[in-house]
Amino acid sequence: MHVFLISVVAVISMIIIYHLVSHQSAQKTTGTLILAAQHPTNKAMSYAMAQLSSQFKVDPAMLNSTLIANVWGHGVMVFEFIIPEAKIDSAISTQIALENELNRYAQQEKIVGYQANSQPFKVTDFWQEQPKQGAKWHIDVAYLINEATNEYVRDITKLNNA
């Protein structure tokens, strides 16, 4: 009986250790993937901001992004940029111009997306908090590097068109 209890405790301990190690390994891998996607996205956004400097009053070298909330699932590579000051007359035309510049950078740097997509960047959200007060602009940029991000963009597009 004593040997049986020791065996059960040993098996339970091994299962717990296995789950802890695999969880840490998965988190490390996910972190590496995020950084691998975030770096080119930040560089593309810096390039685009420099090209659109008459509209965006931001030092491209100071741009930084954060991964959007991970409510859509793991592997969705969409990053939010907060721009403190911008002179934007038309949000729609500026969003289109921004996306064009992001993809022009991708073409110059030979960055391709999932399944050799030649336009790997998509602006998925573009809005200003409290517009009457001239507040910050929030811009979400998807780096279409995997199926999860492609699915996210398809879902967002459907929601926006509904």
C-alpha positions as CSV (number, residue, x, y, z in Angstrom):
1,M,0.0,0.0,0.0
2,H,2.8,2.3,0.9
3,V,4.6,1.7,-2.5
4,F,1.3,2.3,-4.3
5,L,0.8,5.7,-2.6
6,I,4.4,6.7,-3.5
7,S,3.9,5.7,-7.1
8,V,0.7,7.7,-7.3
9,V,2.4,10.8,-5.9
10,A,5.3,10.3,-8.2
11,V,3.0,10.1,-11.3
12,I,1.0,13.1,-10.3
13,S,4.3,15.1,-9.6
14,M,5.6,14.1,-13.1
15,I,2.4,15.2,-14.7
16,I,2.5,18.6,-13.0
17,I,6.1,19.1,-13.9
18,Y,5.4,18.2,-17.5
19,H,2.6,20.7,-17.8
20,L,4.6,23.4,-16.2
21,V,7.6,22.9,-18.5
22,S,5.4,22.6,-21.7
23,H,3.5,25.8,-20.7
24,Q,6.7,27.7,-20.2
25,S,8.1,26.4,-23.5
26,A,4.9,27.5,-25.3
27,Q,5.0,31.0,-23.7
28,K,8.7,31.4,-24.8
29,T,7.9,30.3,-28.3
30,T,4.9,32.6,-28.5
31,G,7.0,35.5,-27.2
32,T,9.6,34.8,-29.9
33,L,6.9,34.8,-32.6
34,I,5.5,38.1,-31.4
35,L,8.8,39.8,-31.4
36,A,9.6,38.4,-34.9
37,A,6.4,39.9,-36.2
38,Q,6.5,43.1,-34.1
39,H,9.9,44.2,-35.2
40,P,9.1,44.4,-39.0
41,T,5.7,45.9,-38.2
42,N,7.3,48.7,-36.1
43,K,9.9,49.4,-38.9
44,A,7.2,49.5,-41.5
45,M,5.1,51.9,-39.4
46,S,8.2,54.1,-38.8
47,Y,8.7,54.3,-42.6
48,A,5.1,55.0,-43.2
49,M,5.0,57.8,-40.6
50,A,8.0,59.4,-42.2
51,Q,6.4,59.3,-45.6
52,L,3.2,60.8,-44.2
53,S,4.9,63.4,-42.0
54,S,2.6,66.2,-43.1
55,Q,-0.3,64.3,-41.4
56,F,1.4,62.5,-38.5
57,K,3.4,64.7,-36.1
58,V,5.5,61.9,-34.5
59,D,9.1,61.0,-34.4
60,P,9.3,57.7,-36.3
61,A,12.1,56.6,-34.1
62,M,9.9,56.9,-31.1
63,L,7.1,54.7,-32.4
64,N,6.3,51.6,-30.3
65,S,3.5,49.1,-30.5
66,T,1.7,46.7,-28.3
67,L,0.1,43.4,-29.2
68,I,-3.7,43.8,-29.2
69,A,-5.7,41.9,-26.6
70,N,-5.4,38.2,-27.3
71,V,-9.1,37.6,-27.3
72,W,-9.1,36.2,-30.9
73,G,-6.7,33.4,-30.2
74,H,-3.0,32.7,-30.1
75,G,-0.9,33.8,-33.0
76,V,-2.9,36.8,-34.1
77,M,-0.2,39.3,-35.0
78,V,-2.0,42.7,-34.8
79,F,-0.2,45.6,-33.1
80,E,-1.6,48.8,-31.8
81,F,0.2,52.1,-32.2
82,I,-0.9,55.2,-30.3
83,I,-0.1,58.5,-32.2
84,P,-0.3,61.5,-29.9
85,E,-0.7,64.1,-32.6
86,A,-1.9,64.0,-36.2
87,K,-3.5,66.4,-38.7
88,I,-6.0,64.3,-40.5
89,D,-8.8,65.7,-42.6
90,S,-10.2,62.3,-43.8
91,A,-9.7,59.2,-41.7
92,I,-10.6,56.9,-44.5
93,S,-8.2,58.4,-47.1
94,T,-5.4,58.6,-44.4
95,Q,-6.0,55.0,-43.4
96,I,-5.7,53.9,-47.1
97,A,-2.5,56.1,-47.6
98,L,-1.0,54.6,-44.4
99,E,-1.7,51.0,-45.5
100,N,-0.2,51.8,-49.0
101,E,3.0,53.1,-47.4
102,L,3.2,50.1,-45.1
103,N,3.0,47.8,-48.0
104,R,5.4,49.9,-50.1
105,Y,7.9,49.4,-47.3
106,A,7.2,45.7,-47.4
107,Q,7.8,45.6,-51.1
108,Q,11.1,47.5,-50.7
109,E,12.3,45.2,-47.9
110,K,11.0,42.1,-49.7
111,I,8.7,41.2,-46.8
112,V,5.9,38.8,-47.7
113,G,3.0,37.6,-45.7
114,Y,1.3,34.3,-45.3
115,Q,1.1,32.2,-48.5
116,A,3.4,34.7,-50.3
117,N,1.0,37.6,-49.8
118,S,2.7,40.7,-51.4
119,Q,0.7,43.0,-49.2
120,P,1.5,41.7,-45.7
121,F,0.2,44.7,-43.7
122,K,-3.4,45.7,-43.2
123,V,-4.7,48.6,-41.1
124,T,-7.6,47.0,-39.2
125,D,-8.5,49.9,-36.9
126,F,-8.0,53.6,-37.2
127,W,-9.8,55.9,-34.7
128,Q,-9.3,58.9,-32.5
129,E,-10.4,59.1,-28.9
130,Q,-12.4,62.2,-28.1
131,P,-11.9,63.9,-31.6
132,K,-13.2,67.3,-30.5
133,Q,-10.3,67.5,-28.0
134,G,-7.7,66.6,-30.6
135,A,-6.8,63.4,-28.7
136,K,-4.6,60.5,-29.6
137,W,-5.1,58.3,-32.7
138,H,-5.2,54.5,-32.2
139,I,-4.0,52.5,-35.2
140,D,-4.1,48.7,-35.3
141,V,-1.8,47.1,-37.9
142,A,-2.0,43.4,-38.8
143,Y,1.0,41.6,-40.1
144,L,-0.5,38.9,-42.2
145,I,2.1,36.3,-41.4
146,N,0.0,33.3,-40.5
147,E,-3.5,31.8,-40.9
148,A,-4.6,33.0,-37.4
149,T,-4.0,36.6,-38.4
150,N,-5.6,36.2,-41.8
151,E,-8.7,34.8,-40.1
152,Y,-8.8,37.7,-37.7
153,V,-8.6,40.2,-40.6
154,R,-11.4,38.4,-42.4
155,D,-13.5,38.4,-39.2
156,I,-12.9,42.1,-38.6
157,T,-13.7,42.9,-42.2
158,K,-17.0,41.1,-42.0
159,L,-17.9,42.9,-38.7
160,N,-17.0,46.3,-40.2
161,N,-19.1,45.6,-43.4
162,A,-22.1,44.3,-41.4
